[in-house]
């Protein structure tokens, strides 16, 4: 399937966002581990929030591209059905 440049950029940024999630969670977890496991887990969760927010935004953008592509495909199918119906209607009018 062909993707536009913007879809390729969104896919790349989505991967980078997931890397940011794991990096943020890991760095803050290991930084706060001396204070206790519960605090380290909370810090890891907080550290991953920015990356998770970016993941959600980029996934929404990707879904919009897929929705647009599907609507274009359905429109093409409906136009071909309309042309077939008009041509069969014209042929039946000529026969009468």
MMTF fields as JSON, N, C-alpha, C and O atoms, coordinates in Angstrom:
{
  "mmtfVersion": "1.0.0",
  "mmtfProducer": "UNKNOWN",
  "numBonds": 383,
  "numAtoms": 384,
  "numGroups": 96,
  "numChains": 1,
  "numModels": 1,
  "chainsPerModel": [1],
  "groupsPerChain": [96],
  "chainIdList": ["A"],
  "bondAtomList": [4, 2, 8, 6, 12, 10, 16, 14, 20, 18, 24, 22, 28, 26, 32, 30, 36, 34, 40, 38, 44, 42, 48, 46, 52, 50, 56, 54, 60, 58, 64, 62, 68, 66, 72, 70, 76, 74, 80, 78, 84, 82, 88, 86, 92, 90, 96, 94, 100, 98, 104, 102, 108, 106, 112, 110, 116, 114, 120, 118, 124, 122, 128, 126, 132, 130, 136, 134, 140, 138, 144, 142, 148, 146, 152, 150, 156, 154, 160, 158, 164, 162, 168, 166, 172, 170, 176, 174, 180, 178, 184, 182, 188, 186, 192, 190, 196, 194, 200, 198, 204, 202, 208, 206, 212, 210, 216, 214, 220, 218, 224, 222, 228, 226, 232, 230, 236, 234, 240, 238, 244, 242, 248, 246, 252, 250, 256, 254, 260, 258, 264, 262, 268, 266, 272, 270, 276, 274, 280, 278, 284, 282, 288, 286, 292, 290, 296, 294, 300, 298, 304, 302, 308, 306, 312, 310, 316, 314, 320, 318, 324, 322, 328, 326, 332, 330, 336, 334, 340, 338, 344, 342, 348, 346, 352, 350, 356, 354, 360, 358, 364, 362, 368, 366, 372, 370, 376, 374, 380, 378],
  "bondOrderList": [1, 1, 1, 1, 1, 1, 1, 1, 1, 1, 1, 1, 1, 1, 1, 1, 1, 1, 1, 1, 1, 1, 1, 1, 1, 1, 1, 1, 1, 1, 1, 1, 1, 1, 1, 1, 1, 1, 1, 1, 1, 1, 1, 1, 1, 1, 1, 1, 1, 1, 1, 1, 1, 1, 1, 1, 1, 1, 1, 1, 1, 1, 1, 1, 1, 1, 1, 1, 1, 1, 1, 1, 1, 1, 1, 1, 1, 1, 1, 1, 1, 1, 1, 1, 1, 1, 1, 1, 1, 1, 1, 1, 1, 1, 1],
  "groupList": [{"groupName": "UNK", "atomNameList": ["N", "CA", "C", "O"], "elementList": ["N", "C", "C", "O"], "formalChargeList": [0, 0, 0, 0], "bondAtomList": [1, 0, 2, 1, 3, 2], "bondOrderList": [1, 1, 2], "singleLetterCode": "X", "chemCompType": "L-PEPTIDE LINKING"}],
  "groupTypeList": [0, 0, 0, 0, 0, 0, 0, 0, 0, 0, 0, 0, 0, 0, 0, 0, 0, 0, 0, 0, 0, 0, 0, 0, 0, 0, 0, 0, 0, 0, 0, 0, 0, 0, 0, 0, 0, 0, 0, 0, 0, 0, 0, 0, 0, 0, 0, 0, 0, 0, 0, 0, 0, 0, 0, 0, 0, 0, 0, 0, 0, 0, 0, 0, 0, 0, 0, 0, 0, 0, 0, 0, 0, 0, 0, 0, 0, 0, 0, 0, 0, 0, 0, 0, 0, 0, 0, 0, 0, 0, 0, 0, 0, 0, 0, 0],
  "groupIdList": [1, 2, 3, 4, 5, 6, 7, 8, 9, 10, 11, 12, 13, 14, 15, 16, 17, 18, 19, 20, 21, 22, 23, 24, 25, 26, 27, 28, 29, 30, 31, 32, 33, 34, 35, 36, 37, 38, 39, 40, 41, 42, 43, 44, 45, 46, 47, 48, 49, 50, 51, 52, 53, 54, 55, 56, 57, 58, 59, 60, 61, 62, 63, 64, 65, 66, 67, 68, 69, 70, 71, 72, 73, 74, 75, 76, 77, 78, 79, 80, 81, 82, 83, 84, 85, 86, 87, 88, 89, 90, 91, 92, 93, 94, 95, 96],
  "secStructList": [7, 7, 7, 7, 2, 2, 2, 2, 2, 2, 2, 2, 2, 2, 2, 2, 2, 2, 2, 2, 2, 2, 2, 2, 2, 2, 2, 2, 2, 2, 2, 2, 4, 4, 4, 7, 2, 2, 2, 2, 2, 2, 2, 2, 2, 2, 2, 2, 2, 2, 2, 2, 2, 2, 2, 2, 2, 2, 2, 2, 2, 2, 2, 2, 2, 2, 2, 2, 2, 2, 2, 2, 2, 2, 2, 2, 2, 2, 2, 2, 2, 2, 2, 2, 2, 2, 2, 2, 2, 2, 2, 2, 2, 2, 2, 7],
  "xCoordList": [0.847, 0.0, 0.896, 1.875, 0.54, 1.318, 0.945, -0.229, 1.963, 1.756, 2.345, 3.35, 1.713, 2.236, 3.388, 3.636, 4.07, 5.197, 4.745, 5.434, 3.595, 3.102, 2.759, 2.968, 2.235, 1.945, 3.232, 3.28, 4.265, 5.557, 6.151, 6.716, 6.025, 6.53, 5.759, 6.354, 4.437, 3.632, 4.053, 4.143, 4.309, 4.747, 6.095, 6.299, 7.007, 8.309, 8.152, 8.757, 7.339, 7.138, 6.421, 6.637, 5.58, 4.91, 5.931, 5.864, 6.855, 7.921, 8.791, 9.182, 9.094, 9.885, 9.13, 9.739, 7.823, 7.018, 7.033, 7.116, 6.953, 7.047, 8.421, 8.537, 9.447, 10.785, 10.841, 11.471, 10.19, 10.138, 9.383, 9.749, 8.34, 7.592, 8.518, 8.605, 9.21, 10.073, 11.281, 11.699, 11.843, 12.998, 12.606, 13.293, 11.51, 11.063, 10.71, 11.07, 9.998, 9.613, 10.846, 10.959, 11.758, 12.954, 13.879, 14.36, 14.128, 15.046, 14.49, 15.207, 13.221, 12.649, 12.489, 12.642, 12.187, 12.091, 13.426, 13.494, 14.495, 15.807, 16.338, 17.121, 15.925, 16.363, 15.701, 16.325, 14.462, 13.725, 13.728, 13.117, 14.39, 14.425, 15.041, 14.591, 16.046, 16.571, 15.538, 15.708, 14.481, 13.464, 12.369, 11.506, 12.39, 11.389, 10.745, 10.693, 10.258, 9.705, 8.389, 8.127, 7.565, 6.278, 6.503, 5.881, 7.381, 7.689, 8.336, 8.061, 9.189, 9.829, 8.797, 8.891, 7.817, 6.765, 5.93, 5.598, 5.593, 4.818, 5.629, 5.086, 6.907, 7.756, 7.867, 7.878, 7.95, 7.999, 6.734, 6.781, 5.608, 4.328, 4.248, 3.833, 4.646, 4.622, 5.603, 5.328, 6.743, 7.732, 7.267, 7.766, 6.315, 5.846, 4.651, 4.238, 4.088, 2.848, 3.011, 2.129, 4.099, 4.292, 4.348, 3.705, 5.113, 5.204, 3.88, 3.537, 3.123, 1.82, 0.843, 0.032, 0.909, 0.069, 0.395, -0.508, 1.683, 2.08, 1.649, 1.264, 1.709, 1.267, -0.217, -0.619, -1.02, -2.46, -2.736, -3.539, -2.075, -2.284, -1.88, -2.602, -0.736, -0.267, -1.118, -1.31, -1.624, -2.535, -3.827, -4.365, -4.325, -5.52, -5.272, -6.128, -4.103, -3.765, -3.687, -4.165, -3.088, -2.995, -4.371, -4.629, -5.252, -6.617, -7.361, -8.146, -7.126, -7.783, -7.315, -8.113, -6.011, -5.523, -6.167, -6.565, -6.273, -6.908, -8.379, -8.886, -9.057, -10.469, -10.634, -11.539, -9.775, -9.827, -9.592, -10.296, -8.607, -8.302, -9.481, -9.809, -10.124, -11.263, -12.46, -13.164, -12.698, -13.804, -13.581, -14.529, -12.332, -12.039, -12.324, -12.889, -11.942, -12.164, -13.655, -14.114, -14.418, -15.861, -16.537, -17.485, -16.056, -16.609, -16.364, -17.25, -15.177, -14.878, -15.802, -16.294, -16.03, -16.927, -18.346, -19.005, -18.814, -20.174, -20.303, -21.337, -19.277, -19.332, -19.38, -20.089, -18.633, -18.675, -20.04, -20.545, -20.634, -21.986, -22.99, -23.875, -22.855, -23.754, -23.633, -24.642, -22.397, -22.193, -22.808, -23.422, -22.647, -23.24, -24.764, -25.397, -25.346, -26.799, -27.306, -28.335, -26.587, -27.012, -26.882, -27.746, -25.794, -25.633, -26.679, -27.181, -27.009, -28.039, -29.422, -30.276, -29.646, -30.915, -31.065, -32.145, -29.967, -30.003, -30.211, -30.911, -29.609, -29.769, -31.217, -31.767, -31.827, -33.219, -34.181, -35.215, -33.844, -34.698, -34.612, -35.605, -33.408, -33.254, -33.981, -34.481, -34.046, -34.727, -36.243, -36.905, -36.793, -38.249, -38.577, -39.746],
  "yCoordList": [-1.168, 0.0, 1.236, 1.313, 2.195, 3.423, 4.357, 4.543, 4.933, 5.903, 7.232, 7.278, 8.296, 9.61, 9.932, 9.21, 11.003, 11.414, 11.734, 11.403, 12.375, 12.714, 11.459, 11.43, 10.419, 9.168, 8.485, 7.89, 8.571, 8.0, 8.748, 8.137, 10.063, 10.869, 10.555, 10.456, 10.396, 10.053, 8.697, 8.533, 7.732, 6.415, 6.501, 5.861, 7.29, 7.467, 8.133, 7.699, 9.188, 9.89, 9.015, 9.159, 8.117, 7.188, 6.253, 5.996, 5.759, 4.931, 5.705, 5.187, 6.957, 7.795, 8.084, 8.18, 8.224, 8.466, 7.253, 7.399, 6.056, 4.858, 4.76, 4.347, 5.138, 5.15, 6.151, 5.882, 7.3, 8.301, 7.768, 8.067, 6.986, 6.38, 5.495, 5.637, 4.581, 3.639, 4.323, 3.97, 5.286, 6.012, 6.822, 6.776, 7.561, 8.366, 7.516, 7.838, 6.421, 5.54, 4.89, 4.813, 4.429, 3.749, 4.67, 4.313, 5.843, 6.78, 7.222, 7.224, 7.593, 8.034, 6.882, 7.073, 5.704, 4.556, 4.295, 4.162, 4.223, 3.92, 5.086, 4.874, 6.304, 7.451, 7.478, 7.89, 7.048, 7.088, 5.758, 5.652, 4.759, 3.453, 3.498, 2.748, 4.336, 4.382, 4.847, 4.585, 5.526, 6.006, 4.984, 5.214, 3.885, 2.836, 2.436, 3.211, 1.207, 0.665, 1.342, 1.55, 1.685, 2.326, 3.709, 4.064, 4.477, 5.818, 5.708, 6.523, 4.713, 4.521, 4.158, 4.631, 3.325, 2.982, 4.203, 4.412, 5.012, 6.227, 7.19, 7.799, 7.322, 8.198, 7.677, 8.461, 6.363, 5.778, 6.028, 6.302, 5.934, 6.204, 7.673, 7.997, 8.548, 9.975, 10.291, 11.139, 9.605, 9.832, 9.389, 9.878, 8.469, 7.978, 8.757, 8.531, 9.661, 10.339, 11.194, 11.175, 11.938, 12.771, 11.907, 12.215, 10.837, 9.948, 9.298, 9.152, 8.902, 8.285, 9.282, 8.913, 10.531, 11.567, 11.722, 11.818, 11.745, 11.854, 10.634, 10.76, 9.448, 8.229, 8.325, 7.975, 8.792, 8.91, 9.903, 9.625, 11.053, 12.074, 11.541, 11.734, 10.874, 10.365, 9.194, 9.039, 8.379, 7.304, 7.877, 7.355, 8.948, 9.603, 10.15, 10.041, 10.736, 11.246, 10.107, 10.237, 9.001, 7.84, 7.286, 6.914, 7.232, 6.761, 7.679, 7.205, 8.973, 9.905, 9.683, 9.769, 9.396, 9.085, 7.81, 7.756, 6.78, 5.538, 5.765, 5.218, 6.562, 6.868, 7.593, 7.277, 8.551, 9.293, 8.365, 8.452, 7.482, 6.552, 5.612, 5.33, 5.122, 4.226, 4.947, 4.376, 6.191, 6.957, 7.205, 7.155, 7.472, 7.637, 6.352, 6.393, 5.206, 3.928, 3.664, 3.227, 3.924, 3.708, 4.652, 4.262, 5.879, 6.826, 6.342, 6.446, 5.816, 5.278, 4.107, 3.997, 3.243, 2.107, 2.59, 2.093, 3.556, 4.073, 4.768, 4.644, 5.49, 6.124, 5.092, 5.282, 4.001, 2.963, 2.273, 1.923, 2.078, 1.497, 2.439, 1.995, 3.728, 4.703, 4.688, 4.735, 4.624, 4.579, 3.316, 3.369, 2.183, 0.938, 1.018, 0.552, 1.601, 1.723, 2.668, 2.405, 3.772, 4.707, 4.084, 4.28, 3.324, 2.707, 1.607, 1.457, 0.842, -0.195, 0.443, -0.094, 1.578, 2.284, 2.866, 2.813, 3.424, 3.953, 2.853, 3.045, 1.7, 0.575, 0.067, -0.284, 0.025, -0.456, 0.55, 0.163, 1.848, 2.842, 2.749, 2.961, 2.428, 2.292, 1.057, 1.066, 0.002, -1.217, -1.021, -1.665, -0.145, 0.088, 1.043, 1.385],
  "zCoordList": [0.0, 0.0, 0.0, 0.742, -0.843, -0.923, 0.218, 0.536, 0.818, 1.883, 1.444, 0.735, 1.869, 1.553, 2.503, 3.469, 2.215, 3.044, 4.456, 5.422, 4.583, 5.923, 6.722, 7.934, 6.065, 6.774, 7.223, 8.3, 6.406, 6.785, 7.967, 8.874, 7.959, 9.073, 10.352, 11.425, 10.246, 11.417, 11.97, 13.186, 11.112, 11.57, 12.284, 13.316, 11.731, 12.373, 13.735, 14.716, 13.795, 15.065, 16.084, 17.287, 15.615, 16.519, 17.173, 18.375, 16.389, 16.958, 17.93, 18.976, 17.579, 18.476, 19.766, 20.831, 19.683, 20.885, 21.809, 23.028, 21.229, 22.061, 22.715, 23.869, 21.984, 22.592, 23.739, 24.762, 23.583, 24.645, 25.862, 26.999, 25.629, 26.739, 27.556, 28.775, 26.884, 27.604, 28.216, 29.319, 27.524, 28.06, 29.291, 30.312, 29.199, 30.337, 31.543, 32.675, 31.283, 32.391, 33.015, 34.239, 32.182, 32.69, 33.466, 34.542, 32.926, 33.589, 34.937, 35.937, 34.964, 36.234, 37.225, 38.431, 36.723, 37.633, 38.315, 39.537, 37.511, 38.099, 38.933, 39.859, 38.618, 39.414, 40.794, 41.772, 40.876, 42.135, 42.881, 43.944, 42.355, 43.009, 44.408, 45.274, 44.674, 46.056, 47.091, 48.281, 46.663, 47.593, 47.863, 48.71, 47.171, 47.379, 46.067, 45.112, 46.045, 44.802, 44.423, 43.238, 45.398, 45.098, 44.495, 43.493, 45.099, 44.571, 43.193, 42.312, 43.003, 41.704, 40.635, 39.502, 40.983, 40.021, 39.652, 38.485, 40.669, 40.376, 39.501, 38.579, 39.785, 38.974, 37.544, 36.596, 37.389, 36.053, 35.262, 34.063, 35.937, 35.272, 34.864, 33.751, 35.765, 35.443, 34.311, 33.461, 34.307, 33.246, 31.878, 30.864, 31.832, 30.533, 30.001, 28.863, 30.783, 30.373, 29.119, 28.26, 28.984, 27.795, 26.537, 25.533, 26.602, 25.447, 25.115, 23.942, 26.143, 25.901, 25.293, 24.443, 25.714, 25.116, 23.627, 22.795, 23.301, 21.893, 21.095, 19.933, 21.706, 21.021, 20.672, 19.563, 21.605, 21.36, 20.23, 19.339, 20.265, 19.226, 17.854, 16.876, 17.777, 16.484, 15.994, 14.788, 16.896, 16.491, 15.923, 14.946, 16.531, 15.995, 14.597, 13.719, 14.393, 13.058, 12.046, 10.92, 12.447, 11.562, 11.221, 10.076, 12.211, 11.96, 10.997, 10.175, 11.089, 10.177, 8.734, 7.801, 8.553, 7.206, 6.677, 5.514, 7.523, 7.093, 6.759, 5.78, 7.564, 7.314, 5.984, 5.212, 5.719, 4.464, 3.274, 2.268, 3.387, 2.303, 2.057, 0.904, 3.12, 2.976, 2.364, 1.532, 2.766, 2.183, 0.695, -0.089, 0.296, -1.134, -1.892, -2.985, -1.327, -1.991, -2.127, -3.183, -1.066, -1.127, -2.121, -2.802, -2.206, -3.173, -4.597, -5.446, -4.868, -6.196, -6.532, -7.655, -5.56, -5.792, -6.074, -6.988, -5.289, -5.504, -6.862, -7.519, -7.286, -8.601, -9.714, -10.702, -9.568, -10.606, -10.617, -11.683, -9.452, -9.401, -10.057, -10.789, -9.798, -10.406, -11.924, -12.629, -12.434, -13.88, -14.477, -15.543, -13.795, -14.292, -14.316, -15.263, -13.291, -13.245, -14.327, -14.95, -14.555, -15.596, -16.975, -17.829, -17.201, -18.511, -18.737, -19.851, -17.698, -17.87, -18.023, -18.729, -17.369, -17.486, -18.896, -19.484, -19.434, -20.801, -21.818, -22.812, -21.575, -22.516, -22.488, -23.532, -21.314, -21.241, -21.867, -22.412, -21.792, -22.438, -23.954, -24.65, -24.477, -25.911, -26.433, -27.558, -25.636, -26.059, -26.139, -26.953, -25.312, -25.314, -26.382, -26.567]
}
